[in-house]
Amino acid sequence: MSAAGKPSPPAVAQGEARVPKYMPPLDGLRAFACLAVLVFHLEVPFCQLGWSGVFLFFVISGFLITGILLDTKDREGYFRNFYIRRSLRIFPIYYLLLAAVVVWIKWRGEPLGALGWYVVYAQNILIGRESFSVAFPHWMNHTWTLAVEEQFYLLWPLCVFLLSRRALVVMSVSLIGVSILCRAWFSLAVENVFLTFTPLPCVVDSLAVGALLALLVRGGGRWTAASLARIGRWLVVASGIPLVALVAGHGHGKYWRPEEYLLGSIPNLLLFTLMAGFFGGVILVAVCGGGLTSRVLNLRFLRHIGRISYGLYLYHFPVFVWMPVVLQKLGVPVSGSLKWRLLAGAANMIGTYLVALASWHLVEKHCLALKETLAPARAGVRPAAPAAGSRPCLSMED
């Protein structure tokens, strides 16, 4: 809401082709994505699809990263600046946590096992191959998603650099098809359900949908904010209806474990693609439509949670594993009556939040401040001017 109490306008550039540095509704979406994963791992009733927050993260990443790359493609230091800025965002707390895990393993006198896979962000392949039973602390299993994104960050900048926008559209659409085929192969032929979603090729459709959104909103004035919001609403309906039908038809209760909905199920091979389309529509509505969706996502609490969502995601599983140990040592039961289970769940959430908040203030924001020193982002205007009276919906936030 504005200071005068009027509804907030769409988070879009108004009448010019300038790319805003920060887009608050996307932090709101990150908050929903992160909280969905947390309640899923807490096994909150009726939150079987909480894991879908991971795929919302993927679509947001595809959207933002492709936008950043398109907007800096013709600038000096394209590759250098991108990789420095990504490294400053992702690496510090990841490797700090990994170092803490190594110290814990050595203190216990145990072998380091699969550490090398985690060091080079390849654990998603190992975790999928070994069905989440790897020779490494299981409370690092959730980092398979970070490996997927890092592999995307490694490969996608070269694609954007070498290909025209039209070719990128063709490639992104093709990757959606490739992703569905890869899931079919691992589900129906290999019969390893975990490899249907841990390797990059099997989930690249979500990242590709985000990339298509970034290309769409950078249409050189071809689309107004209102028209893009209408496309978003159409995507929400066109993807949401078959998505709801698929989940209802298969049985909502079966979506706790991938073995129950992915293995041998041909319709569910489209599940992640439908989710990506739905989340893509939500993103367009959020950043281009204004209105209630944008106002909700602009709530200060959600923007705050979204801002620290990387830390929340990274730390939540270790906290969820170790918090019951701490509570039991304090004489607090973590099972039994509903009261104690709720208390344990609240302790997990609060503990995760406090660790992520400390991480943000002690580490992350200081590393992010180095971006402008080591790899300055030059604000600029895109070459193509918008059509008269249009409001191009462009966004970039890294």
Steps between C-alpha positions, in 0.01 A plus 500: 500500500614853435540761771162642402336161549449435128572156352856444388556522124647211300869447566589597144693777330261782420525638147867420447714196429709522817548178692431539872763365735257356750149361464326444838229253385768247411621502860142428602493203264831376637348513847208280394737258326724470803220468754336230287817289510537551875146387585544202266812388686316549829234264357220743577167335408361582154837644388586208272583738216722726707800369305364692200661807655825370354355530150377851570859582594615351168256709295600817687867418441447440129313829476751710692821344372391514136394861551836591652685332215288663229542842657879469524569301185660791313699634794866458570577227753177310432627162622732633768242722663227238490708228662648731763157628600350151511793370702466778757133415540519120512841378611577665839237342723487178300870432551483620860230242569696237310809582708295459818382160377860394435603607852208301644591191295868514602405557863302178484796325341303400192612500134409799283321273255335693218640841596656554156160488330376779728810713450447514122119524511445157345317340793168503317627225271630288787194558718267397218708197406519381859134577580589763762713250697852634451814477712452849639278654769142467382420851618690627196283306253284804428798673337434301182289795392793739543711270281234514228504880506879523500518274196246723328705809591807333353345419162229757432715816471680351198167416335370853549827647375512291181134486400260761371178560690302302245742209533476521880121470475536190282760353734291567812192336345715206391640461852147463634449203269843356585418521870177303460680234294777470761246445775327238288829318447593484867146418615397244240828350376756541779233486771693729735244745628757731659682550171176633355553829685858536631703541176490837327355363171197360686398833656635744244144562379436719806812704432409519131152632579664774706733575209205529263336749737817711503506501120130581485515805725798632306301521180621844394173672587288233331309431821354734759488413868126441473535259208776308677283474810221356281744244360591414859137445596452280195804294601367460854168367368643294212754329726301503822192314377685192368734517802210482744337226294824298496557526875135430584484208259817338631413570862631798696619276783748323272720805450702463818745254340618506137474122472124533531445750219799489262597137457321359196241780490490651151263790584720611791794541263328829412458602864812718526432663164145591600630639829758707312230644273279581799784666692606687187151644472508603865832680444360697207190597695708595804749725323278638225146499632507697822177449689444260790769248400769765489381658825511168686849420368614849597416444866805590708507165679501302174765723344715450809463122488569502127814705551649238733341201324830360377625467857164368618512229236866412552483475879153360554577132461803499735293694755205262461732204565686647796223696675328184635836388642538834679141492627536148634816597687298783654236251609241615246311215328491525121230244436183377666219746552403762245618774738859375506508436126384856438764628741772302320381628162499860624849453645620371160357800316624756751843339516530499122393863482751612764788315333408643158462851643839481668651366177353792306635766733836339577594362159267537205433873486872574536582267212226658288647842570816386321311461173527865406871498581599181323238488223307827475165485327450797271141615492388565146224524245429217265565587132139446390268782601145410605201583294330828581293480815618149585635388837755228436514245780871450553673381813844413618606417852818320594 
